[in-house]
Structure formats: structure tokens, C-alpha cells
Amino acid sequence: MRQGAERMCMPAPTVDQFVEAVKETVLANKRWVPPPGKGSLYIRPLLMGSGAVLGLAPAPEYTFLIYVSPVGNYFKEGVAPINLIVEHELHRATPGGTGGVKTIGNYAAVLKAQSAAKAKGYSDVLYLDCVHKKYLEEVSSCNIFVVKGNVISTPAIKGTILPGITRKSIIDVARSQGFQVEERFVPVDELLDADEVFCTGTAVVVSPVGSITYKGKRVPYGVDGFGAVAQQLYSVLTRLQMGLIDDKMNWTVELS
């Protein structure tokens, strides 16, 4: 939030103010936390500008708030494999823009391609970079990972994709499990012979990709849902989140 606020010319709460606000909001809504395995309490921090200004300028006042909601699975398929289509005409972000910032404008850019894809039966859209039109960027609201053997590759953070916290968590978990993780430019052609592909996001956690369609060619992955690597990473991260295994990452914050 602090990095994004700086890019958007907004003031931001301190880290301590942010964490304390999250704690207070969760405690006030603890009755809405779903039973284990039935969903999660989705926490959404929001920083918004308002005030009496008509010109092109930063807002004169800002509101920082946190709201929560019990949620189930993000995709209607649940943890079943999702089917993506690669978009090579429309783009969600450009170098020097705000693609790497958690701002509402990022989602406005994906609606046209996403709506068209869903009308054709796809779950979502996988975007390519707008310069070379050959490197993977991200899905509309998720980061993407490509598995080949013991190597897991994901697009590097270069200002056009969101540095998702679940992305970072999965990278740390994968390395702790002995996988080699590469953050780099990932050519779309690498999808053709990948062992597995999966997405990560706050709401989806880890979502296996069942197929990707690129220029009319459908590339399937697996036959019955989670690939072995995605399943392993999903299991470790969700067990950490639910307090079922020892948290050596020091990520868990206990509330009482």
C-alpha cells in the first residue's frame, strides 16, 4: 500500500497503523470467519481519495479503511483446473504505467478481454507483455507460475505486474521445499512443454491451470485437477494459514 500510494500521489498509513487496523477489523468480525476448509475471511484494505476538486490533481483528502467478507472459492470451478486463453491484442499494463500497483485502473483494463473469454467458456485471460508480445505477464487478477521438472518459473517484477503477497509466499514455500524458483522473462512458448501451470492470488491461493489456449492451439495439463507441485505448495501454504503446521516463516499473527 505504501509503494502504491507513492506512485499514485497519495499519503499512506504507517506499517503499525495498517497492521493495527487489520487486527481490530478482524477481531470485530470474528463471527464471520468461516469454519476451517469452508472458506476464509477476506481482508480488503482500501485507500481512497475524495474532496471538492474538478481539475486534474491529487485529491485534497483521503480515507483509509479496511473491510472484510467471508468468501468461498474465487473461480466457480473451485479448486478444479481453470482454462485460460492467451490474449495477444489487448494488454493490461505498460512499462512506466501503474501495472505494478494495486490500483483500480488495473482491473478496468482487463474487463473487455475477460468478458469475451468468459463468453467463450474460458475461466480467464493470460496477458502478454505489450512490447514484444511474447512474454507472460499475469492473469486478470492472479500471478502465474510454470513448472518444468524441479524448476518453477514466474514473470519477474518489472513494473507491469503486481508483486502479489501470495506470489511471494509461494516462492518462499517452494524454495523451502527444495524447488528452484526463477523470476525472469518467461516466453509464451514455454507453456507448450510445461509439466504444470498454476496461478496464485489472495482469494484463489493456488489455482491449477487445466489448459491454455494460444492462437487457437489448446495445451492441456494433467487430467484430474491439481498437479503434484501445485498440490504440494497449496497444501503447505494453506496449512500454514490455518495453523496446522509449525510456522517457521514467522508469518502467522495470532489474535485474541
MOSULQUI-V200785 format. One record per pair of residues at least 4 apart in sequence whose ideal C-beta (glycine too) atoms are under 6 Angstrom apart, sorted by the first residue. I is the first residue (numbers start at 1). J is the second residue. D is the distance in Angstrom with one decimal. If there is no record, write none. Layout:
I J D
I J D
//
This chain:
1 5 6.0
1 12 5.7
2 12 4.5
4 101 4.2
4 102 5.2
5 10 4.1
5 12 3.7
7 101 4.9
9 58 4.3
10 62 5.9
11 62 5.9
13 17 3.8
13 18 4.9
13 64 5.1
21 66 5.1
22 66 5.9
23 255 5.9
25 66 4.5
25 68 5.8
27 255 5.7
29 68 5.0
32 70 4.9
33 41 4.6
34 38 4.4
34 39 3.7
34 70 5.1
36 242 5.7
39 70 5.7
39 71 5.5
39 72 4.6
41 68 5.3
41 70 5.8
42 69 5.2
42 71 4.4
43 68 5.3
44 67 5.5
45 66 5.0
46 65 5.3
47 64 5.2
48 63 5.4
49 59 2.8
49 62 5.3
50 59 5.8
50 61 5.8
51 59 5.1
51 60 3.8
51 61 4.4
53 57 5.8
53 60 5.8
73 78 4.3
74 203 3.8
74 204 4.5
75 82 5.4
75 123 5.8
77 82 5.7
80 225 5.9
81 208 4.8
81 210 2.6
81 225 5.8
82 123 3.7
82 207 5.6
82 209 5.8
83 122 5.3
83 123 5.1
83 210 5.5
83 211 4.8
84 124 5.7
84 126 4.7
84 209 5.9
84 212 4.8
85 117 5.0
85 122 4.6
85 125 6.0
85 213 4.6
86 126 4.9
86 214 4.2
87 113 4.7
87 125 4.8
87 127 5.5
88 128 5.6
88 133 5.6
90 113 4.6
91 130 3.9
92 109 4.6
92 110 5.1
92 127 4.9
93 97 5.5
93 99 2.4
93 160 4.2
94 130 5.3
98 103 5.3
98 105 5.9
99 160 4.1
100 159 4.6
110 114 5.0
110 140 4.1
111 115 6.0
113 125 4.8
114 125 5.3
114 140 5.1
117 122 4.2
117 125 4.8
124 139 5.1
124 140 5.3
125 140 5.6
126 139 5.4
127 137 4.6
128 133 5.2
129 135 4.4
129 137 5.6
134 187 5.6
134 188 5.5
135 185 4.7
136 144 5.9
136 155 5.2
136 186 4.5
137 155 5.9
137 160 6.0
137 161 5.3
138 143 5.3
138 144 5.8
138 161 4.7
139 144 5.8
139 199 5.4
141 201 5.9
142 199 3.8
142 201 4.0
142 204 5.9
143 164 4.9
143 167 4.1
143 200 5.0
144 199 5.5
145 152 5.5
145 154 4.7
145 198 5.4
146 153 4.8
146 186 5.9
146 190 5.7
146 194 4.8
146 197 5.5
147 152 5.4
147 195 4.9
147 196 3.9
147 229 4.9
148 194 5.6
148 195 5.6
150 179 5.9
150 180 5.8
151 180 4.8
152 174 5.4
152 179 5.2
152 181 5.0
153 182 4.7
153 186 5.1
154 183 5.9
155 161 5.7
155 186 5.5
156 183 4.4
156 184 5.3
157 163 4.9
166 200 4.4
166 201 5.6
166 202 5.6
167 200 5.2
169 237 5.9
170 174 6.0
170 200 5.0
170 233 5.5
171 181 5.1
173 233 5.6
173 236 5.1
173 237 5.4
174 179 4.2
174 181 5.2
174 233 5.8
175 181 5.6
186 190 5.7
191 212 5.4
191 219 5.8
192 219 5.9
196 221 5.7
196 227 3.5
196 229 5.4
196 230 5.8
197 209 4.0
197 221 5.6
198 206 5.6
198 208 5.1
198 209 5.8
198 230 4.1
199 207 4.5
200 206 5.7
206 230 5.5
206 233 5.8
206 234 3.9
208 226 4.8
208 230 4.9
209 221 6.0
211 218 5.4
211 220 4.6
212 219 5.2
213 218 4.7
222 227 5.1
226 230 5.1
226 231 3.9
230 234 5.9
239 244 4.2
239 245 4.6
240 247 5.7
247 251 5.9
247 252 4.5
//
